[in-house]
Amino acid sequence: MRQAGTFSGILSGGISGRTGPHSLPLARIKKIMKKSGEDVKMISGEAPIIFSKACELFIEELTVRSWMVTLRGKRRTLHKEDVAAAVISTDIFDFLVDMVSDSDNQIMALGIRAVGCTYVVHLLGVVSAALVLVWCIHFRGGLAFEATNKSLIFNMHPVLTLIGFIVFGGEAIISYKTWPLRKEVKKLFHLVLHAVALTLGAIGTYAVFKYHNEKGIANLYSLHSWTGLGTICLYAIQCIFGFIVFFYPGTAESVRGEVRPWHILFGLLVYALAVISTELGFLEKLTFLEKSGLNKYGPEAFLVNFMGLIVLLLGGAVLLSVIAPAHTRDDNFSYTAISDDLA
């Protein structure tokens, strides 16, 4: 086999029949290359050398980024958690996120996968949207922005805010785990779904202010109204910030890497606030209705309480989708360990 020459600057492995003058075993690299696909038949002697050097550069780059995480933690020993943090915070290492996330992952140990959780999110999203429409149209009389019956204007509020912030917002959050598409496409889906969620939520919020003003009811007097207004404000800030940092005009990769974990965390907190505000809204409205004579054990009260449980389960499924491993080990979008007999 041809000598590495300028292709390799690391000669610590010594010269042997197994590795040659390379730190990585060329024979093993060649066997892995052949195993990568049935169409790979013949491999020249130079190709494994290039792959060997590429592996060295990859290890060096990942080590440097991991060491930066170690130093930020004011430590002098690099741990696997530092490697995981470096992978998660660097765009070019996105293909390794599932691998590092699986290490000591209690969610994985339970057999919970993101794909299964996303199906649950889809199902619960459809159910919750259907329930709020049945409630407001069948039980509450319908929907309208202009009507002599002002309650029809109010009905726009729960429909649009739930479908917007809870359903579309949840779908936006799990968009990176839902479809095996290119990252640029997933990012676009993420942006569009959040934009739809914010638009619907804003219109729904406008509807409740319009209802209060036309009925002569005070605004922002309840905990639900405070959490709701906080939700829409924080949601808007999160969307604008994410658009500027990750989409247009965009920032440097190092900045995106530093910001991404906080962006994810803040997004989950805002979504949790939206779920809490929704639950408070159900409780407040049902309390008003029951004081007005609604049967506490009637079908409408049952539907509203059941809808509240569905929204809670939907929020939990969204959270599990985010923290669970994205793909199973035997699918086409992940990696499997190379057995020792390839050595």
ZATIDO-61726 format. One record per residue (C-alpha): residue number from 1; residue in three letters; z, x, y. Coordinates in nm, 3 decimals, padded with zeros to 5 digits. Layout:
<nodes>
NODE    k    r        w        u        v
NODE  NUM  ALA        Z        X        Y
...
</nodes>
This chain:
<nodes>
NODE    k    r        w        u        v
NODE    1  MET   00.000   00.000   00.000
NODE    2  ARG  -00.083   00.119   00.347
NODE    3  GLN   00.198   00.269   00.551
NODE    4  ALA   00.346   00.057   00.827
NODE    5  GLY   00.277   00.298   01.111
NODE    6  THR   00.323   00.124   01.446
NODE    7  PHE   00.383  -00.208   01.274
NODE    8  SER   00.745  -00.120   01.195
NODE    9  GLY   01.006   00.077   01.381
NODE   10  ILE   01.293   00.010   01.139
NODE   11  LEU   01.299   00.248   00.844
NODE   12  SER   01.654   00.196   00.726
NODE   13  GLY   01.541   00.061   00.391
NODE   14  GLY   01.404   00.391   00.282
NODE   15  ILE   01.101   00.445   00.061
NODE   16  SER   01.111   00.271  -00.274
NODE   17  GLY   00.877   00.094  -00.507
NODE   18  ARG   01.024  -00.235  -00.394
NODE   19  THR   01.021  -00.209  -00.019
NODE   20  GLY   00.812   00.089   00.082
NODE   21  PRO   00.900   00.231   00.426
NODE   22  HIS   01.018  -00.110   00.547
NODE   23  SER   01.357  -00.267   00.586
NODE   24  LEU   01.230  -00.591   00.432
NODE   25  PRO   01.088  -00.609   00.077
NODE   26  LEU   00.711  -00.645   00.102
NODE   27  ALA   00.677  -00.764  -00.256
NODE   28  ARG   00.914  -01.053  -00.188
NODE   29  ILE   00.731  -01.139   00.136
NODE   30  LYS   00.400  -01.145  -00.053
NODE   31  LYS   00.539  -01.375  -00.321
NODE   32  ILE   00.676  -01.610  -00.058
NODE   33  MET   00.336  -01.615   00.112
NODE   34  LYS   00.165  -01.705  -00.217
NODE   35  LYS   00.420  -01.976  -00.284
NODE   36  SER   00.360  -02.136   00.059
NODE   37  GLY   00.058  -02.331  -00.067
NODE   38  GLU  -00.177  -02.377  -00.357
NODE   39  ASP  -00.474  -02.271  -00.145
NODE   40  VAL  -00.325  -01.926  -00.079
NODE   41  LYS  -00.482  -01.712  -00.351
NODE   42  MET  -00.551  -01.361  -00.225
NODE   43  ILE  -00.340  -01.166   00.029
NODE   44  SER  -00.441  -00.828   00.164
NODE   45  GLY  -00.200  -00.536   00.166
NODE   46  GLU  -00.178  -00.538   00.546
NODE   47  ALA  -00.067  -00.902   00.581
NODE   48  PRO   00.286  -00.856   00.437
NODE   49  ILE   00.335  -00.562   00.672
NODE   50  ILE   00.262  -00.783   00.972
NODE   51  PHE   00.498  -01.047   00.837
NODE   52  SER   00.764  -00.784   00.782
NODE   53  LYS   00.743  -00.675   01.144
NODE   54  ALA   00.740  -01.037   01.259
NODE   55  CYS   01.058  -01.100   01.061
NODE   56  GLU   01.221  -00.795   01.216
NODE   57  LEU   01.131  -00.914   01.566
NODE   58  PHE   01.253  -01.265   01.485
NODE   59  ILE   01.587  -01.136   01.359
NODE   60  GLU   01.620  -00.912   01.663
NODE   61  GLU   01.543  -01.196   01.909
NODE   62  LEU   01.778  -01.441   01.739
NODE   63  THR   02.052  -01.178   01.723
NODE   64  VAL   02.023  -01.099   02.094
NODE   65  ARG   02.045  -01.466   02.187
NODE   66  SER   02.336  -01.519   01.947
NODE   67  TRP   02.516  -01.218   02.091
NODE   68  MET   02.482  -01.365   02.441
NODE   69  VAL   02.665  -01.674   02.311
NODE   70  THR   02.933  -01.446   02.164
NODE   71  LEU   02.983  -01.269   02.496
NODE   72  ARG   03.006  -01.597   02.684
NODE   73  GLY   03.288  -01.687   02.448
NODE   74  LYS   03.465  -01.362   02.541
NODE   75  ARG   03.449  -01.235   02.182
NODE   76  ARG   03.323  -00.916   02.022
NODE   77  THR   03.231  -01.050   01.678
NODE   78  LEU   02.918  -01.256   01.619
NODE   79  HIS   02.984  -01.567   01.407
NODE   80  LYS   02.752  -01.817   01.244
NODE   81  GLU   02.854  -02.070   01.510
NODE   82  ASP   02.702  -01.835   01.770
NODE   83  VAL   02.375  -01.831   01.577
NODE   84  ALA   02.377  -02.210   01.557
NODE   85  ALA   02.442  -02.238   01.931
NODE   86  ALA   02.158  -01.998   02.006
NODE   87  VAL   01.918  -02.197   01.790
NODE   88  ILE   02.016  -02.530   01.944
NODE   89  SER   01.987  -02.401   02.300
NODE   90  THR   01.645  -02.234   02.259
NODE   91  ASP   01.321  -02.432   02.247
NODE   92  ILE   01.132  -02.187   02.028
NODE   93  PHE   01.397  -02.218   01.756
NODE   94  ASP   01.381  -02.598   01.736
NODE   95  PHE   01.242  -02.579   01.381
NODE   96  LEU   01.575  -02.429   01.269
NODE   97  VAL   01.804  -02.689   01.424
NODE   98  ASP   01.848  -02.890   01.105
NODE   99  MET   01.916  -02.576   00.904
NODE  100  VAL   02.200  -02.450   01.122
NODE  101  SER   02.338  -02.798   01.170
NODE  102  ASP   02.373  -02.840   00.795
NODE  103  SER   02.626  -02.558   00.766
NODE  104  ASP   02.971  -02.703   00.694
NODE  105  ASN   02.841  -03.039   00.814
NODE  106  GLN   03.079  -03.309   00.696
NODE  107  ILE   02.816  -03.571   00.771
NODE  108  MET   02.581  -03.394   00.533
NODE  109  ALA   02.854  -03.372   00.272
NODE  110  LEU   02.877  -03.751   00.281
NODE  111  GLY   02.505  -03.773   00.214
NODE  112  ILE   02.430  -03.933   00.552
NODE  113  ARG   02.086  -03.847   00.691
NODE  114  ALA   01.943  -03.922   01.032
NODE  115  VAL   01.636  -04.093   00.887
NODE  116  GLY   01.848  -04.359   00.718
NODE  117  CYS   02.055  -04.408   01.032
NODE  118  THR   01.743  -04.457   01.244
NODE  119  TYR   01.631  -04.741   01.015
NODE  120  VAL   01.969  -04.904   01.071
NODE  121  VAL   01.927  -04.859   01.448
NODE  122  HIS   01.584  -05.026   01.435
NODE  123  LEU   01.718  -05.318   01.232
NODE  124  LEU   02.031  -05.373   01.441
NODE  125  GLY   01.828  -05.340   01.760
NODE  126  VAL   01.594  -05.620   01.652
NODE  127  VAL   01.888  -05.835   01.538
NODE  128  SER   02.084  -05.788   01.862
NODE  129  ALA   01.776  -05.865   02.074
NODE  130  ALA   01.708  -06.180   01.872
NODE  131  LEU   02.070  -06.294   01.897
NODE  132  VAL   02.091  -06.256   02.275
NODE  133  LEU   01.765  -06.449   02.314
NODE  134  VAL   01.890  -06.726   02.086
NODE  135  TRP   02.215  -06.740   02.281
NODE  136  CYS   02.059  -06.757   02.627
NODE  137  ILE   01.762  -06.979   02.540
NODE  138  HIS   01.899  -07.212   02.271
NODE  139  PHE   02.265  -07.238   02.373
NODE  140  ARG   02.249  -07.161   02.747
NODE  141  GLY   01.930  -07.349   02.838
NODE  142  GLY   01.670  -07.078   02.904
NODE  143  LEU   01.571  -06.801   03.143
NODE  144  ALA   01.447  -06.803   03.502
NODE  145  PHE   01.454  -06.603   03.823
NODE  146  GLU   01.416  -06.915   04.038
NODE  147  ALA   01.581  -07.242   03.934
NODE  148  THR   01.801  -07.519   04.061
NODE  149  ASN   02.020  -07.455   03.759
NODE  150  LYS   02.157  -07.116   03.865
NODE  151  SER   02.289  -07.046   03.517
NODE  152  LEU   01.931  -06.980   03.406
NODE  153  ILE   01.921  -06.694   03.656
NODE  154  PHE   02.241  -06.551   03.511
NODE  155  ASN   02.094  -06.567   03.161
NODE  156  MET   01.845  -06.298   03.261
NODE  157  HIS   02.136  -06.057   03.296
NODE  158  PRO   02.259  -06.032   02.935
NODE  159  VAL   01.907  -06.047   02.795
NODE  160  LEU   01.760  -05.768   03.006
NODE  161  THR   02.063  -05.538   03.011
NODE  162  LEU   02.123  -05.562   02.637
NODE  163  ILE   01.757  -05.517   02.543
NODE  164  GLY   01.720  -05.244   02.805
NODE  165  PHE   02.029  -05.024   02.789
NODE  166  ILE   02.138  -05.096   02.432
NODE  167  VAL   01.814  -05.147   02.237
NODE  168  PHE   01.559  -04.937   02.427
NODE  169  GLY   01.827  -04.687   02.531
NODE  170  GLY   01.930  -04.640   02.169
NODE  171  GLU   01.569  -04.599   02.059
NODE  172  ALA   01.517  -04.339   02.331
NODE  173  ILE   01.821  -04.141   02.215
NODE  174  ILE   01.707  -04.129   01.851
NODE  175  SER   01.340  -04.070   01.932
NODE  176  TYR   01.370  -03.702   01.836
NODE  177  LYS   01.497  -03.804   01.491
NODE  178  THR   01.272  -04.105   01.425
NODE  179  TRP   00.917  -03.978   01.383
NODE  180  PRO   00.786  -03.644   01.247
NODE  181  LEU   00.571  -03.580   01.553
NODE  182  ARG   00.514  -03.281   01.776
NODE  183  LYS   00.798  -03.210   02.015
NODE  184  GLU   00.581  -03.283   02.321
NODE  185  VAL   00.503  -03.631   02.185
NODE  186  LYS   00.869  -03.697   02.105
NODE  187  LYS   00.966  -03.587   02.455
NODE  188  LEU   00.713  -03.831   02.603
NODE  189  PHE   00.846  -04.116   02.388
NODE  190  HIS   01.199  -04.023   02.494
NODE  191  LEU   01.103  -04.037   02.861
NODE  192  VAL   00.905  -04.362   02.842
NODE  193  LEU   01.173  -04.547   02.643
NODE  194  HIS   01.444  -04.441   02.887
NODE  195  ALA   01.226  -04.548   03.179
NODE  196  VAL   01.178  -04.891   03.020
NODE  197  ALA   01.552  -04.916   02.951
NODE  198  LEU   01.642  -04.829   03.310
NODE  199  THR   01.384  -05.071   03.452
NODE  200  LEU   01.504  -05.364   03.239
NODE  201  GLY   01.867  -05.279   03.311
NODE  202  ALA   01.802  -05.265   03.686
NODE  203  ILE   01.625  -05.603   03.684
NODE  204  GLY   01.907  -05.752   03.477
NODE  205  THR   02.163  -05.618   03.724
NODE  206  TYR   01.964  -05.763   04.013
NODE  207  ALA   01.965  -06.100   03.836
NODE  208  VAL   02.346  -06.118   03.816
NODE  209  PHE   02.384  -06.023   04.184
NODE  210  LYS   02.127  -06.291   04.273
NODE  211  TYR   02.319  -06.547   04.066
NODE  212  HIS   02.651  -06.458   04.228
NODE  213  ASN   02.508  -06.467   04.580
NODE  214  GLU   02.335  -06.803   04.532
NODE  215  LYS   02.647  -06.954   04.374
NODE  216  GLY   02.881  -06.806   04.633
NODE  217  ILE   03.069  -06.599   04.374
NODE  218  ALA   03.225  -06.265   04.466
NODE  219  ASN   03.061  -05.949   04.331
NODE  220  LEU   03.222  -05.655   04.153
NODE  221  TYR   03.559  -05.815   04.092
NODE  222  SER   03.595  -05.744   03.717
NODE  223  LEU   03.620  -05.444   03.488
NODE  224  HIS   03.289  -05.546   03.332
NODE  225  SER   03.115  -05.532   03.669
NODE  226  TRP   03.262  -05.191   03.746
NODE  227  THR   03.161  -05.039   03.412
NODE  228  GLY   02.821  -05.205   03.437
NODE  229  LEU   02.750  -05.065   03.780
NODE  230  GLY   02.874  -04.725   03.667
NODE  231  THR   02.642  -04.744   03.367
NODE  232  ILE   02.327  -04.810   03.569
NODE  233  CYS   02.412  -04.542   03.828
NODE  234  LEU   02.489  -04.275   03.566
NODE  235  TYR   02.186  -04.380   03.361
NODE  236  ALA   01.961  -04.333   03.664
NODE  237  ILE   02.114  -03.992   03.739
NODE  238  GLN   02.068  -03.885   03.378
NODE  239  CYS   01.704  -03.996   03.374
NODE  240  ILE   01.615  -03.828   03.704
NODE  241  PHE   01.794  -03.507   03.609
NODE  242  GLY   01.628  -03.497   03.266
NODE  243  PHE   01.285  -03.560   03.416
NODE  244  ILE   01.320  -03.276   03.666
NODE  245  VAL   01.469  -03.023   03.423
NODE  246  PHE   01.273  -03.097   03.104
NODE  247  PHE   00.953  -03.272   03.210
NODE  248  TYR   00.829  -03.215   03.565
NODE  249  PRO   00.833  -02.975   03.733
NODE  250  GLY   01.053  -02.832   03.457
NODE  251  THR   01.277  -02.529   03.459
NODE  252  ALA   01.285  -02.197   03.280
NODE  253  GLU   01.353  -02.203   02.907
NODE  254  SER   01.684  -02.025   02.955
NODE  255  VAL   01.797  -02.294   03.200
NODE  256  ARG   01.685  -02.574   02.967
NODE  257  GLY   01.871  -02.406   02.684
NODE  258  GLU   02.193  -02.397   02.885
NODE  259  VAL   02.154  -02.754   03.010
NODE  260  ARG   02.038  -02.926   02.690
NODE  261  PRO   02.380  -02.959   02.515
NODE  262  TRP   02.531  -03.109   02.831
NODE  263  HIS   02.233  -03.339   02.875
NODE  264  ILE   02.281  -03.468   02.519
NODE  265  LEU   02.656  -03.508   02.560
NODE  266  PHE   02.626  -03.685   02.895
NODE  267  GLY   02.357  -03.913   02.757
NODE  268  LEU   02.578  -04.018   02.466
NODE  269  LEU   02.868  -04.083   02.703
NODE  270  VAL   02.649  -04.301   02.925
NODE  271  TYR   02.525  -04.491   02.621
NODE  272  ALA   02.884  -04.539   02.503
NODE  273  LEU   02.970  -04.672   02.850
NODE  274  ALA   02.678  -04.916   02.821
NODE  275  VAL   02.810  -05.041   02.487
NODE  276  ILE   03.162  -05.081   02.632
NODE  277  SER   03.027  -05.267   02.934
NODE  278  THR   02.828  -05.498   02.707
NODE  279  GLU   03.134  -05.579   02.499
NODE  280  LEU   03.337  -05.650   02.813
NODE  281  GLY   03.057  -05.876   02.935
NODE  282  PHE   03.062  -06.077   02.612
NODE  283  LEU   03.439  -06.110   02.633
NODE  284  GLU   03.434  -06.213   02.999
NODE  285  LYS   03.157  -06.471   02.961
NODE  286  LEU   03.302  -06.619   02.642
NODE  287  THR   03.644  -06.649   02.807
NODE  288  PHE   03.492  -06.837   03.102
NODE  289  LEU   03.302  -07.068   02.866
NODE  290  GLU   03.607  -07.142   02.653
NODE  291  LYS   03.810  -07.223   02.965
NODE  292  SER   03.531  -07.465   03.059
NODE  293  GLY   03.567  -07.649   02.729
NODE  294  LEU   03.358  -07.451   02.480
NODE  295  ASN   03.484  -07.488   02.123
NODE  296  LYS   03.652  -07.159   02.031
NODE  297  TYR   03.539  -07.199   01.670
NODE  298  GLY   03.200  -07.349   01.746
NODE  299  PRO   02.857  -07.198   01.666
NODE  300  GLU   02.806  -07.050   02.013
NODE  301  ALA   03.142  -06.871   02.014
NODE  302  PHE   03.069  -06.746   01.662
NODE  303  LEU   02.727  -06.618   01.769
NODE  304  VAL   02.865  -06.430   02.071
NODE  305  ASN   03.143  -06.268   01.868
NODE  306  PHE   02.900  -06.176   01.591
NODE  307  MET   02.660  -06.031   01.849
NODE  308  GLY   02.942  -05.815   01.983
NODE  309  LEU   03.000  -05.673   01.635
NODE  310  ILE   02.626  -05.602   01.594
NODE  311  VAL   02.619  -05.412   01.923
NODE  312  LEU   02.920  -05.203   01.814
NODE  313  LEU   02.751  -05.120   01.484
NODE  314  LEU   02.431  -05.036   01.670
NODE  315  GLY   02.618  -04.793   01.893
NODE  316  GLY   02.778  -04.628   01.589
NODE  317  ALA   02.440  -04.598   01.414
NODE  318  VAL   02.289  -04.431   01.723
NODE  319  LEU   02.574  -04.178   01.728
NODE  320  LEU   02.532  -04.101   01.356
NODE  321  SER   02.157  -04.061   01.404
NODE  322  VAL   02.219  -03.794   01.667
NODE  323  ILE   02.475  -03.587   01.473
NODE  324  ALA   02.331  -03.628   01.122
NODE  325  PRO   02.075  -03.382   00.978
NODE  326  ALA   01.724  -03.488   01.068
NODE  327  HIS   01.547  -03.454   00.735
NODE  328  THR   01.622  -03.415   00.369
NODE  329  ARG   01.570  -03.082   00.202
NODE  330  ASP   01.279  -03.199  -00.010
NODE  331  ASP   01.059  -03.353   00.259
NODE  332  ASN   00.763  -03.202   00.438
NODE  333  PHE   00.944  -03.124   00.763
NODE  334  SER   01.225  -02.900   00.646
NODE  335  TYR   01.284  -02.579   00.453
NODE  336  THR   01.405  -02.500   00.103
NODE  337  ALA   01.579  -02.188  -00.012
NODE  338  ILE   01.368  -01.922  -00.182
NODE  339  SER   01.491  -01.861  -00.535
NODE  340  ASP   01.601  -01.514  -00.639
NODE  341  ASP   01.325  -01.483  -00.898
NODE  342  LEU   01.081  -01.423  -00.613
NODE  343  ALA   01.251  -01.095  -00.535
</nodes>
